[in-house]
Amino acid sequence: MEYIYNYKSPLGDITLASDGISLTGLWFNEQKYFADSLEKKYEIKYLQIFDKTVSWLDIYFKGKIPDYTPKIRMKTSDFRKSVWEIMLTIPYGHIMTYGEIAKIIAKQKGLSRMSAQAIGNAVAHNSISLIIPCHRVVGANGSLTGYAGGIDKKIKLLELEKVDLSNFFVPHKIKAL
């Protein structure tokens, strides 16, 4: 059984999901791939993990760095999990490119290279947004693209973290993988 809870953020409603112990989902409502890992049977119930996550979100949306990470469980493939684990290492207020993540994954797997597009797909399907900070991943050319929650939210999140966006741009054709 999974459980959900709705959180009202300054950027719109967010749905949290849990297996009863760990956070298994965190999506902006109406985002691409919304609740894609949520079981068909779930119950609306406020749990201790939601309390910890709500506190984390409250701190984050005040523009502060939370000093803990709620317990999470990644319900995904091994490949996506490896990409998401790299995203967890991106510090607050910093960014990483899809290509940089691809190089790390290639090295981990003993490959000469890894497709940045494959990385983009794994980033786009992140089902624990914000806590696994997919909004901190950008194109190597400075493109602010690929955020399933919407490019407007990506920009606001990066601005909240005081990332200097002066060298970044929004592409004419926005991709949300």
C-alpha positions in Angstrom: 0.0 0.0 0.0 1.2 3.5 -0.8 0.1 6.7 0.8 -0.1 10.3 -0.6 -0.2 13.7 0.8 -0.7 17.1 -0.9 1.7 20.0 -0.1 1.0 23.6 -1.1 4.2 25.1 -2.3 4.9 28.7 -3.5 5.2 27.2 -7.0 2.0 25.1 -6.9 0.7 22.0 -5.4 3.0 19.0 -4.8 2.0 15.4 -4.3 4.1 13.3 -1.9 4.0 9.5 -1.9 5.3 7.0 0.6 5.4 3.2 1.1 4.7 4.0 4.8 8.4 4.2 5.7 10.3 6.1 3.0 9.4 8.9 0.6 8.8 7.3 -2.8 7.5 10.2 -4.8 7.4 14.0 -5.0 5.8 15.6 -8.0 4.5 19.0 -8.9 0.9 18.4 -9.8 0.3 18.4 -13.5 4.0 17.9 -14.3 5.0 15.5 -17.1 5.3 11.9 -15.8 3.2 12.9 -12.8 2.9 10.0 -10.3 4.4 7.6 -12.8 5.8 5.4 -10.1 2.7 5.6 -7.8 0.8 2.3 -7.3 -2.8 2.2 -8.5 -4.0 1.6 -5.0 -3.1 4.3 -2.5 -4.6 6.0 0.5 -4.5 9.7 1.5 -2.9 9.7 4.9 -0.4 11.9 6.8 2.6 10.0 7.9 5.8 10.7 9.8 7.8 10.7 6.6 5.5 13.3 5.2 6.0 15.4 8.3 9.8 15.3 7.8 9.4 16.0 4.0 7.0 19.0 4.6 9.6 20.4 7.1 12.3 19.9 4.5 10.2 21.7 1.8 9.3 24.5 4.2 13.0 25.1 4.9 13.9 24.9 1.2 11.1 27.3 0.0 12.3 29.8 2.6 15.6 29.9 0.6 17.6 28.0 3.1 19.6 24.8 2.9 17.9 21.9 4.7 20.4 20.1 6.9 18.9 16.7 6.4 17.4 14.6 3.6 14.2 12.7 4.3 14.5 8.9 3.9 13.9 8.1 0.3 13.3 4.9 -1.7 13.9 5.1 -5.5 11.4 2.9 -7.3 13.1 2.8 -10.7 15.6 0.9 -12.8 19.2 0.4 -11.9 20.3 2.8 -14.6 18.0 5.6 -13.5 18.9 5.0 -9.9 22.6 5.5 -10.7 21.8 8.8 -12.4 19.5 9.9 -9.5 22.3 9.1 -7.0 24.6 11.4 -8.9 22.0 14.2 -8.8 21.8 13.8 -5.0 25.5 14.9 -4.9 24.8 18.2 -6.7 25.1 20.9 -3.9 22.4 23.5 -3.3 23.1 26.5 -5.5 25.2 24.5 -8.0 24.5 22.9 -11.4 25.8 20.0 -13.4 25.4 19.2 -17.1 23.8 16.2 -18.6 27.2 15.5 -20.2 29.0 15.6 -16.9 26.6 13.1 -15.5 27.1 11.0 -18.7 30.9 11.0 -18.1 30.5 9.8 -14.5 28.1 7.0 -15.5 30.4 5.9 -18.3 33.3 5.8 -15.9 31.3 3.8 -13.4 30.3 1.3 -16.1 33.7 1.1 -17.7 32.5 2.6 -21.0 34.3 5.0 -23.2 31.2 7.2 -23.4 27.5 7.4 -22.4 24.7 9.2 -24.2 23.7 12.5 -22.6 20.3 11.9 -24.1 20.0 8.7 -22.1 20.9 10.7 -19.0 18.3 13.3 -19.9 15.6 10.6 -20.1 16.6 9.3 -16.6 16.7 12.9 -15.2 13.2 13.6 -16.7 11.7 10.6 -15.0 13.0 11.5 -11.5 10.0 10.7 -9.3 11.4 12.5 -6.2 11.8 16.0 -7.5 13.5 18.7 -5.5 15.0 16.3 -3.0 16.7 14.6 -5.9 17.5 17.9 -7.5 16.9 17.3 -11.2 16.3 21.1 -11.6 20.1 21.5 -11.1 20.9 19.7 -14.3 21.4 21.9 -17.4 22.6 21.6 -21.0 26.3 22.0 -21.7 25.6 25.0 -23.9 23.8 26.8 -21.1 20.4 25.7 -22.1 17.8 25.5 -19.3 15.9 22.6 -20.7 14.4 19.2 -19.8 12.6 19.9 -16.6 9.4 17.9 -16.4 7.9 20.3 -13.8 8.1 23.1 -16.3 10.9 25.5 -17.4 9.3 28.3 -15.3 9.6 26.3 -12.1 13.2 25.3 -13.0 14.1 28.9 -13.3 12.4 29.9 -10.1 14.1 27.0 -8.2 17.5 28.0 -9.5 16.8 31.6 -8.6 15.7 30.6 -5.1 19.1 28.8 -4.8 20.8 32.0 -6.0 22.3 30.4 -9.1 23.6 33.0 -11.5 21.5 32.5 -14.6 23.1 35.3 -16.6 25.0 32.7 -18.8 21.9 30.5 -19.3 19.1 30.7 -21.8 15.7 29.1 -22.5 15.7 27.4 -25.8 13.1 28.4 -28.4 11.8 24.8 -28.5 11.7 23.6 -24.9 12.1 19.8 -24.4 10.7 18.0 -21.4 11.9 14.5 -22.1 
